[in-house]
Amino acid sequence: MSASTLIATKDLKLRVRDRSAFIIGIIAPLALAFIFDLVFGNALSANSLDLDYGIVDLDQTEISESFEGVLEALEDEGILTIQAFGTQADAEAAVDENAIKAFFLIEEGMGDALRAQDPFTLHVVGDIDAPTSTQIATSIADQFSQGVAGAQISVGVTIAVSPVPPTPEQIGQWSQTAAAEGRSFTMVDVSAATRQLDGATYFAAGMAVFFLFFTVQFGVSGILEEERDGTLARLLAAPIGRTSVITGKAILSFALGIISMTVLIAATSLTIEVGDTEIGMGADWGAPLGVASLVIAGVLSAVAIMGLVASIAKTPEGAGNLGAIIAVTLGMLGGTFFPVGQGDDLLSRLSYLTPHAWFMRGLGDLSDGAEWTAALPAAGAILLFAVVFGSAAWILLTRRMKR
């Protein structure tokens, strides 16, 4: 057995007896993952937003019926559900009973207003506790109103250029033609650039990679502890290479990281049926080979970054404080607690300066039954962090050993 392996084995036994690595590497992330999934898990679910709407049509004209046709088309697409009510009071009662989130109120005279080129109002009444669903309903009403306004302009222009004043019957016919010209929107199936993890998987992965950086620190910071306790000088006086000490600490950190991630992946993937209730997170991590590549790359990057922290810190306490600051900053920016940024904004771009964001993206690429090779680009980006920071840590730690 090589000297570096002996050092790693000795330190691993010490960490097992200490139990602190188990708390930071397994118990804490597992507990927080369960808590976050319990509290916020449904917020990331595709079915978490209820678009159950109602409609009260007091106008009963071809114009109001055209709006009902728009809503029925959206219902056919599976986007929302719509329920007709005879009176405003019935719809308000349904909102109060949480049967619907909002309803559209078409007052009497809407059709006449369009024919007379007069303004009209399409009301949206929503549940105060469902602002997002209400806002979506408002957007649908606004889109329809813009289409009707365009029809009014079309009819107005036709009247203006007509050589003879049109009859009321002609105006009504033109209004119907303009209103029935077609939808002012087109529905297309567009695949997302990145896949979205479900709530359980997101929080399980986020907590695992977040606490990974604290877990591997037990290994690399051991150099500072050996230096403080005076045992480092004895190791360096022994007939072993100086780099063997660094390699041994790195092996320990890598082993702790792999053990932590493996246990967390297994624990968060399980569900146990107790009667009619399922206990467990049931996280879906994706293809095992793809997950393994992300885990190995993530652990290596964590060892490299925490190794660099140990190389510039003067004491174990200083390394712990600086490592905690870096781990929390990278974790928050990398979106381990909640998604950060939208699209191509600055925050989204900055997040990819962290291995955490690439780890989460790699798992997203593996979702929905994707092949394991889908994770390779993200794993490659994480390995780049390991190479850059690992090289710097190796050089600085080697210099420190020669002092």
C-alpha positions in Angstrom: 0.0 0.0 0.0 1.4 3.4 -1.0 2.2 6.1 1.6 -0.6 8.4 0.2 -3.1 5.5 0.6 -2.0 4.8 4.1 -2.4 8.5 5.0 -5.9 8.6 3.5 -6.9 5.4 5.3 -5.7 6.7 8.6 -7.6 10.0 8.2 -10.7 8.2 7.1 -10.8 6.1 10.3 -10.4 9.3 12.3 -13.3 11.0 10.5 -15.5 7.9 11.0 -14.9 8.1 14.7 -15.4 11.8 14.8 -18.9 11.5 13.0 -18.8 15.1 12.0 -18.3 14.1 8.3 -21.5 12.0 8.5 -23.5 15.0 9.9 -22.3 17.4 7.3 -22.1 15.0 4.4 -25.2 13.0 4.9 -27.6 13.9 7.7 -27.7 17.7 7.1 -28.2 17.7 3.3 -30.7 14.8 3.5 -32.8 16.6 6.2 -32.8 19.9 4.3 -33.7 18.2 1.1 -36.7 16.6 2.7 -37.7 19.9 4.3 -37.3 22.0 1.1 -39.2 19.4 -1.0 -42.0 19.3 1.6 -42.4 23.1 1.7 -41.4 24.2 -1.8 -41.5 21.0 -3.9 -44.8 21.7 -5.6 -43.6 25.2 -6.7 -41.4 23.5 -9.3 -43.9 20.9 -10.4 -45.4 21.3 -13.9 -48.9 20.7 -12.4 -48.5 23.1 -9.5 -50.3 26.0 -11.3 -54.1 25.7 -11.4 -55.7 27.3 -14.4 -59.3 26.6 -13.5 -61.4 29.4 -14.8 -65.1 30.3 -15.2 -67.0 32.5 -17.6 -70.2 34.5 -17.2 -71.6 35.6 -20.6 -74.4 38.1 -20.0 -74.1 39.4 -23.6 -74.9 36.2 -25.5 -73.8 37.6 -28.9 -71.6 36.2 -31.6 -68.8 38.3 -30.2 -69.0 36.9 -26.7 -69.3 33.4 -28.2 -66.1 33.9 -30.1 -64.3 34.6 -26.8 -65.8 31.4 -25.4 -64.4 29.7 -28.5 -60.9 31.0 -27.7 -61.2 29.6 -24.2 -62.5 26.2 -25.5 -59.5 26.0 -27.8 -57.1 26.6 -24.9 -59.0 23.9 -22.9 -58.7 21.5 -25.8 -54.9 22.0 -25.7 -54.9 21.1 -22.0 -53.8 24.5 -20.9 -56.8 25.4 -18.8 -60.2 24.3 -17.8 -63.3 26.5 -18.3 -66.7 26.3 -16.6 -69.8 28.4 -17.6 -71.9 30.2 -14.9 -75.2 31.8 -15.3 -74.7 34.7 -12.9 -71.8 36.7 -11.5 -72.8 35.7 -8.0 -72.5 32.0 -8.9 -69.0 32.6 -10.3 -68.0 34.6 -7.2 -69.2 31.7 -5.0 -67.1 29.3 -7.0 -64.0 31.5 -6.4 -64.7 31.6 -2.7 -65.0 27.8 -2.6 -61.7 27.5 -4.5 -63.5 25.6 -7.3 -62.0 28.1 -9.8 -59.2 30.6 -9.6 -60.8 33.4 -11.7 -63.6 34.1 -14.0 -64.3 36.2 -17.1 -67.3 38.5 -16.9 -68.8 39.7 -20.2 -71.4 42.3 -19.5 -74.4 42.9 -21.6 -73.9 45.2 -24.6 -70.4 44.1 -25.7 -71.6 43.1 -29.2 -73.5 46.4 -29.6 -70.4 48.3 -28.5 -68.3 46.6 -31.2 -70.8 47.4 -33.9 -71.0 51.0 -32.8 -67.2 51.4 -32.6 -67.6 52.1 -28.9 -65.1 50.9 -26.2 -66.0 47.9 -24.1 -64.6 46.3 -20.9 -64.0 42.6 -20.4 -63.7 42.0 -16.7 -61.5 39.4 -14.9 -62.3 38.6 -11.3 -59.8 36.4 -9.5 -58.9 34.9 -6.2 -56.7 37.2 -4.1 -54.7 34.1 -3.1 -54.0 33.0 -6.7 -52.3 36.1 -8.2 -50.4 34.2 -10.9 -53.5 32.3 -12.2 -55.4 35.6 -12.2 -52.6 37.4 -14.1 -52.7 34.7 -16.7 -56.4 35.1 -17.1 -55.9 38.8 -17.5 -53.3 38.2 -20.2 -55.8 36.0 -22.1 -58.5 38.7 -21.8 -56.0 41.4 -23.0 -55.0 39.4 -26.0 -58.7 38.9 -27.0 -59.4 42.6 -26.4 -56.6 43.6 -28.7 -58.0 41.3 -31.4 -61.4 42.9 -31.0 -59.9 46.4 -31.1 -58.2 45.5 -34.3 -61.5 44.4 -35.7 -63.0 47.7 -34.7 -60.3 49.6 -36.5 -60.8 47.4 -39.6 -64.5 48.1 -39.6 -63.9 51.8 -39.0 -61.5 52.1 -42.0 -64.0 50.2 -44.2 -66.7 52.7 -43.3 -64.5 55.6 -43.9 -63.5 54.5 -47.4 -67.0 53.3 -48.4 -68.4 55.5 -51.2 -71.9 55.4 -49.7 -72.9 55.3 -46.0 -73.2 51.6 -45.0 -76.4 50.3 -43.5 -76.5 48.9 -40.0 -76.9 45.4 -41.4 -73.6 45.9 -43.4 -71.8 47.2 -40.4 -72.9 44.2 -38.4 -71.8 41.8 -41.2 -68.4 43.5 -41.5 -68.0 43.3 -37.7 -68.7 39.6 -37.7 -66.3 39.0 -40.6 -63.5 41.0 -38.9 -64.1 39.2 -35.6 -64.2 35.8 -37.3 -61.0 36.5 -39.3 -58.9 34.2 -37.1 -57.2 34.0 -33.8 -54.7 36.7 -32.9 -52.4 34.0 -31.6 -50.9 30.8 -32.9 -50.1 27.8 -30.7 -46.9 25.9 -31.6 -45.0 23.1 -29.9 -41.6 24.4 -29.0 -39.0 22.2 -27.1 -37.3 23.9 -24.2 -33.6 24.6 -24.5 -33.0 23.0 -21.0 -35.2 20.5 -19.1 -36.7 21.3 -15.8 -36.1 19.0 -12.8 -39.0 18.1 -10.6 -39.1 19.5 -7.1 -37.8 16.4 -5.3 -34.9 15.9 -7.6 -34.0 19.6 -7.7 -33.8 20.0 -3.9 -32.1 16.6 -3.5 -29.4 17.5 -6.0 -29.1 21.1 -4.8 -28.5 20.1 -1.2 -26.1 17.2 -2.2 -23.8 19.4 -4.2 -24.1 22.3 -1.8 -22.9 20.3 1.2 -20.4 18.4 -0.9 -18.0 21.4 -0.6 -18.2 21.3 3.2 -17.7 17.5 3.2 -14.5 17.4 1.1 -13.1 20.2 3.3 -12.5 17.6 6.1 -9.8 16.0 3.9 -7.8 18.9 2.5 -8.0 21.0 5.7 -6.3 18.0 7.4 -3.0 19.4 6.1 -3.5 22.5 8.3 -4.5 20.4 11.3 -1.4 18.3 10.9 0.7 21.5 10.6 -1.0 23.0 13.8 -0.5 19.8 15.8 3.1 19.3 14.8 2.5 16.0 13.1 3.1 17.4 9.6 6.8 17.8 10.4 7.0 14.2 11.5 5.4 13.1 8.2 7.8 15.2 6.2 10.7 13.7 8.1 9.6 10.2 7.2 11.0 8.5 4.1 8.0 9.4 1.9 7.6 12.0 -0.8 6.2 15.4 0.1 3.5 15.1 -2.5 2.3 11.9 -0.9 0.8 13.9 2.0 -1.1 16.1 -0.4 -2.2 13.1 -2.5 -3.4 11.3 0.7 -5.5 14.2 1.8 -6.9 14.6 -1.7 -7.8 10.9 -1.8 -9.6 11.2 1.6 -11.5 14.3 0.4 -12.5 12.4 -2.8 -13.6 9.4 -0.9 -15.7 11.4 1.5 -17.4 13.2 -1.4 -18.1 10.0 -3.3 -19.6 8.3 -0.2 -21.7 11.4 0.6 -23.1 11.8 -2.9 -23.8 8.0 -3.3 -25.7 7.8 -0.1 -27.7 10.9 -0.8 -28.6 9.7 -4.3 -29.7 6.4 -3.0 -31.6 7.8 0.0 -33.5 10.5 -2.0 -34.4 8.0 -4.8 -36.3 5.7 -2.5 -40.0 5.7 -1.5 -41.6 3.4 1.0 -45.3 2.7 1.0 -46.9 2.7 4.4 -50.5 1.8 3.9 -51.9 4.3 1.3 -49.1 6.8 2.0 -45.7 7.0 0.3 -42.8 8.1 2.4 -39.7 9.4 0.7 -38.7 11.9 -1.9 -38.7 9.6 -5.0 -36.1 11.8 -6.8 -35.4 10.8 -10.4 -31.7 11.5 -11.0 -31.6 10.1 -14.5 -29.3 7.6 -16.3 -26.8 6.1 -13.8 -23.8 6.5 -16.0 -24.6 10.2 -16.6 -25.2 10.8 -12.9 -21.9 9.0 -12.1 -20.0 11.3 -14.5 -21.5 14.4 -13.0 -20.8 13.1 -9.4 -17.1 12.3 -10.1 -16.6 15.6 -11.9 -18.4 17.5 -9.1 -16.3 15.8 -6.3 -13.1 16.6 -8.2 -14.0 20.2 -8.6 -15.0 20.5 -4.9 -11.7 18.9 -3.8 -9.8 21.3 -6.1 -11.5 24.5 -4.9 -11.3 23.5 -1.2 -7.7 22.5 -1.7 -7.0 26.0 -3.0 -8.6 27.4 0.1 -6.4 25.2 2.3 -3.3 26.4 0.4 -3.9 30.0 1.2 -5.3 29.8 4.7 -3.0 30.0 7.7 -5.0 28.0 10.2 -7.7 25.3 10.1 -10.2 27.7 11.5 -9.3 30.3 8.8 -9.7 27.6 6.1 -13.1 26.6 7.6 -14.4 30.2 7.6 -13.1 31.0 4.1 -14.3 27.7 2.8 -17.8 28.3 4.2 -18.0 31.7 2.6 -16.9 30.3 -0.8 -19.2 27.3 -0.5 -22.3 29.4 0.4 -21.5 32.0 -2.3 -21.0 29.4 -5.0 -24.1 27.5 -3.9 -26.4 30.5 -3.9 -25.1 31.7 -7.2 -25.2 28.2 -8.7 -28.9 27.8 -7.9 -28.8 25.0 -5.3 -31.6 26.5 -3.1 -33.8 27.9 -5.9 -33.4 28.7 -9.6 -31.6 31.9 -10.3 -31.9 34.1 -13.4 -34.2 33.7 -16.4 -33.0 33.2 -20.0 -29.9 35.1 -21.0 -29.9 37.7 -18.2 -26.7 38.6 -16.4 -27.4 36.4 -13.3 -28.0 33.3 -15.5 -24.6 33.8 -17.1 -22.9 34.4 -13.8 -24.3 31.2 -12.4 -22.3 29.2 -14.9 -19.1 30.4 -13.3 -19.9 27.8 -10.6 -19.7 24.0 -10.8 -23.0 23.9 -9.0 -24.9 25.4 -11.9 -23.3 23.0 -14.3 -24.1 20.1 -12.0 -27.8 21.1 -11.9 -27.9 21.7 -15.6 -26.3 18.3 -16.3 -29.1 16.6 -14.2 -31.6 18.6 -16.1 -30.2 17.3 -19.3 -30.6 13.8 -18.0 -34.3 14.2 -17.1 -37.2 12.8 -19.0 -35.3 9.6 -19.9 -32.4 11.2 -21.8 -29.3 9.1 -22.7 -26.4 9.3 -20.3 -24.3 11.1 -22.9 -26.5 14.1 -22.4 -24.6 14.9 -19.2 -21.2 14.9 -20.8 -21.0 18.6 -21.7 -21.9 19.6 -18.2 -19.5 17.1 -16.7 -16.7 18.4 -19.0 -17.4 22.0 -17.8 -17.2 20.8 -14.2 -13.9 19.0 -14.9 -12.5 22.3 -16.2 -13.0 23.8 -12.8 -11.2 20.8 -11.3 -8.2 21.2 -13.6 -7.8 25.0 -13.2 -8.3 25.2 -9.4 -6.6 21.8 -8.8 -3.5 22.9 -10.6 -3.3 26.1 -8.6 -3.9 24.2 -5.3 -1.2 21.6 -6.1 1.4 24.2 -6.8 0.7 26.3 -3.7 0.4 23.3 -1.4 3.7 21.9 -2.8 5.4 25.2 -2.1 4.0 25.3 1.4 5.5 21.8 2.1 9.0 23.1 1.2 8.9 25.9 3.8 
